[in-house]
Amino acid sequence: MIHRPIFQRLLVIGFMVLVGFCLAKGIYSQSVTGVILAIISLTAGLYFVHLLHRANQEAEFEKRTESIPRE
C-alpha cells in the first residue's frame, strides 16, 4: 500500500511534469494560447502546493497546542 504523503508527492510531481510538457509543446508549436494556459496551470499547481504546505503546518500547530496542558 502506498502511504498518503508519497502518493501526494507523486501526484503533484506527475502534474508538474505534464504541465511542463504542455508548456514545451506550446512553445515548440508557437501557440500563444497553449503557453498562456500552461502557465496558468503551472501557477495553479504551485498555489495548490503552497496551500497544502500551509494546511499541514496549521494541522501540526494544532496538534502541538492540544498536547500542551492548560492551567
URHUNOR-V234231 format. One record per residue. N is the residue number from 0. BURIAL is 1 if it has 9 or more other ideal C-beta (glycine too) atoms within 8 Angstrom, else 0. Layout:
# URHUNOR-V234231
n = {N,N}
burial = {BURIAL,BURIAL}
This chain:
# URHUNOR-V234231
n = {0,1,2,3,4,5,6,7,8,9,10,11,12,13,14,15,16,17,18,19,20,21,22,23,24,25,26,27,28,29,30,31,32,33,34,35,36,37,38,39,40,41,42,43,44,45,46,47,48,49,50,51,52,53,54,55,56,57,58,59,60,61,62,63,64,65,66,67,68,69,70}
burial = {0,0,0,0,0,0,1,1,0,1,0,1,0,0,1,1,0,0,1,1,0,1,1,0,1,1,0,0,0,0,0,0,0,1,1,0,1,1,1,0,1,1,0,0,1,0,0,1,1,0,0,1,0,0,0,0,0,0,0,0,0,0,0,0,0,0,0,0,0,0,0}
